[in-house]
Amino acid sequence: MIKTILASLTGYASDRTVLDAAVAAARIDGAHIHCLHTRIGAIQASALVEYSQANRHLDLHAVSQQIAVEQAERLLHAKAAFEDACKRHSLPVMDTPSGAAGASASWQDVETLFNETLHQASYHDLVVMARDAELSRERIESVLMLSGRPLLLAPPKPVDVIGRKVAIAWKQGAESARALTAASAILSRAQQVFILSVSNNEAGDDTDRFSAETLARKLKWRGITAQVRMEYSPASSEAVALKEMAYNCDADLLVMGAYGHNRVREFIFGGVTRDTLADCAIPVFMSS
């Protein structure tokens, strides 16, 4: 069950999509959403600028003050998005469990130079984040690969529902298996489940189809009826083929494993993971 959700707010426009995706996920099991905004305070900004600025002719005080002003503006935007979401979705705001059924939310703002989202992720069942063009993609990649928790990547546009029609991007292996386990509570409540498999095998090699059909039979034992959808030798990339299959199924969630590893602090992802992280029109539930 997903009972605690960490929603990462940045102060950018994507906060609405993060909050709406978090609420849609929270409604599945009546989860609590902890909304976290992190920022660099004035003191941290001054230390950062002084440490990293090679050009000593710049006015370090003015630069640090500008950073502080921008951070304060992002804080206001993030808090406004939180309050708006609570109002739109009738979310009670609470810091401790009340025992009442239904989704709830809480707010936290932290001044830090460290990755507080990654630190707090391990205490939650799910982390919700969004792609922000203004911010480094490493913030998402680090949570995905290092937190030990599944990540729900919010789409560009807000969503109302998650988990009614679920598509599973299946490739036999540990990553897909872990993603399947992490999403088991969502799958058990879904109205429709699709197993999507893209095969580049030579003609006559049905290994990928057999694997997808085997998964469908095993899910049946859990009371989950899944339809298998295959794509052979796609004209486009495997990631594009999987996303198009999910769109054609009218899926409201794509579940997939994340393939990658940390090599000298540089995240190396496979093509499907990298392309899906870059763009997808529906929410993506990922686990590494």
Long-range contacts (C-beta under 8 A, 24 or more apart in sequence): 1-29, 1-125, 1-185, 2-26, 2-28, 2-29, 2-31, 2-125, 2-126, 2-185, 2-186, 3-29, 3-30, 3-31, 3-32, 3-125, 4-31, 4-32, 4-34, 4-123, 4-124, 4-125, 4-126, 5-31, 5-32, 5-33, 5-34, 5-124, 5-125, 5-126, 5-127, 5-128, 6-33, 6-34, 6-36, 6-117, 6-120, 6-121, 6-123, 6-124, 6-126, 6-127, 6-128, 7-33, 7-34, 7-35, 7-36, 7-128, 8-36, 8-117, 8-127, 8-128, 8-129, 8-130, 8-139, 8-143, 9-35, 9-36, 9-37, 9-78, 9-81, 9-82, 10-37, 10-74, 10-78, 10-130, 10-132, 10-134, 10-135, 11-37, 11-39, 11-73, 11-74, 11-75, 11-76, 11-77, 11-78, 12-74, 12-77, 12-132, 12-134, 12-135, 14-130, 14-131, 14-132, 14-154, 15-77, 15-78, 15-81, 15-82, 15-130, 16-81, 16-84, 16-85, 16-158, 17-130, 17-154, 17-155, 17-156, 17-157, 17-158, 17-159, 18-128, 18-129, 18-130, 18-154, 19-81, 19-82, 19-85, 20-85, 20-154, 20-158, 20-159, 20-160, 21-128, 21-130, 21-152, 21-154, 21-155, 21-158, 21-159, 21-162, 21-283, 22-128, 22-152, 22-154, 23-85, 23-89, 23-91, 23-103, 24-159, 24-160, 24-161, 24-162, 24-163, 24-283, 25-126, 25-128, 25-152, 25-162, 25-163, 25-186, 26-103, 27-102, 27-103, 28-162, 28-163, 28-185, 28-186, 28-189, 29-185, 30-101, 30-102, 30-103, 31-103, 31-125, 31-126, 32-94, 32-97, 32-103, 32-104, 32-105, 32-106, 33-91, 33-103, 33-104, 33-105, 33-106, 33-128, 34-105, 34-106, 34-108, 34-120, 34-124, 35-82, 35-105, 35-106, 35-107, 35-108, 36-108, 36-110, 36-116, 36-117, 36-120, 37-74, 37-75, 37-78, 37-79, 37-107, 37-108, 37-109, 37-110, 38-109, 38-110, 38-111, 38-112, 38-116, 38-117, 39-71, 39-72, 39-74, 39-75, 39-109, 39-110, 39-111, 40-67, 40-68, 40-71, 40-111, 40-112, 40-113, 41-68, 41-71, 41-111, 42-68, 44-111, 44-112, 44-113, 45-71, 47-113, 48-113, 75-109, 78-109, 79-107, 79-109, 82-107, 115-139, 115-142, 117-143, 118-142, 118-143, 118-146, 118-147, 121-147, 121-148, 121-149, 122-147, 122-148, 122-149, 124-149, 125-149, 125-150, 126-150, 126-151, 126-152, 127-151, 127-152, 128-152, 128-154, 129-153, 129-154, 130-154, 131-156, 131-277, 131-278, 131-279, 137-277, 138-267, 140-277, 141-260, 141-267, 141-269, 141-277, 142-267, 144-258, 144-260, 144-277, 144-286, 144-288, 145-258, 145-260, 145-261, 145-262, 145-267, 145-288, 146-262, 150-179, 150-182, 150-183, 150-285, 150-286, 150-287, 151-258, 151-285, 151-286, 151-287, 152-283, 152-284, 152-285, 152-286, 153-276, 153-277, 153-280, 153-283, 153-284, 153-285, 153-286, 154-283, 155-280, 155-281, 155-282, 155-283, 155-284, 156-281, 157-281, 159-252, 159-282, 159-283, 161-252, 162-186, 162-252, 162-253, 162-283, 163-189, 163-190, 163-252, 163-253, 164-190, 164-191, 164-192, 164-252, 165-190, 165-191, 165-192, 165-193, 165-194, 165-249, 165-250, 165-251, 165-252, 165-253, 166-190, 166-192, 166-193, 166-194, 166-251, 166-252, 166-253, 166-254, 166-255, 167-193, 167-194, 167-195, 167-196, 167-245, 167-246, 167-249, 167-251, 167-253, 167-254, 167-255, 168-193, 168-194, 168-195, 168-196, 168-215, 168-226, 168-255, 168-256, 169-196, 169-242, 169-246, 169-254, 169-255, 169-256, 169-257, 169-272, 170-195, 170-196, 170-197, 170-211, 170-212, 170-215, 171-197, 171-208, 171-257, 172-208, 172-211, 173-257, 174-257, 175-257, 175-258, 175-259, 175-287, 175-288, 176-256, 176-257, 177-257, 178-257, 178-287, 178-288, 179-255, 179-256, 179-257, 179-258, 179-285, 179-286, 179-287, 180-215, 180-255, 181-287, 182-285, 182-287, 183-255, 183-285, 183-287, 184-222, 186-253, 186-255, 186-285, 187-219, 187-222, 187-224, 187-255, 188-222, 188-223, 188-224, 190-224, 192-227, 192-249, 193-219, 193-224, 193-225, 193-226, 193-227, 194-226, 194-227, 194-228, 194-229, 194-245, 194-246, 194-249, 194-251, 195-226, 195-227, 195-228, 195-229, 196-229, 196-231, 196-242, 196-245, 196-246, 196-249, 197-228, 197-229, 197-230, 197-231, 198-230, 198-231, 198-232, 198-234, 198-238, 198-241, 198-242, 198-245, 199-230, 199-231, 199-232, 199-233, 200-233, 200-234, 200-238, 237-271, 237-272, 237-275, 238-271, 238-272, 239-271, 239-272, 239-274, 239-275, 239-276, 240-275, 242-272, 242-276, 243-276, 243-280, 243-281, 246-282, 247-281, 247-282, 251-282, 252-282, 252-283, 253-282, 253-283, 253-284, 253-285, 254-280, 254-282, 254-283, 254-284, 254-285, 255-284, 255-285, 256-284, 256-285, 256-286, 257-286, 257-287, 257-288, 258-286, 258-287, 258-288, 259-288, 260-288
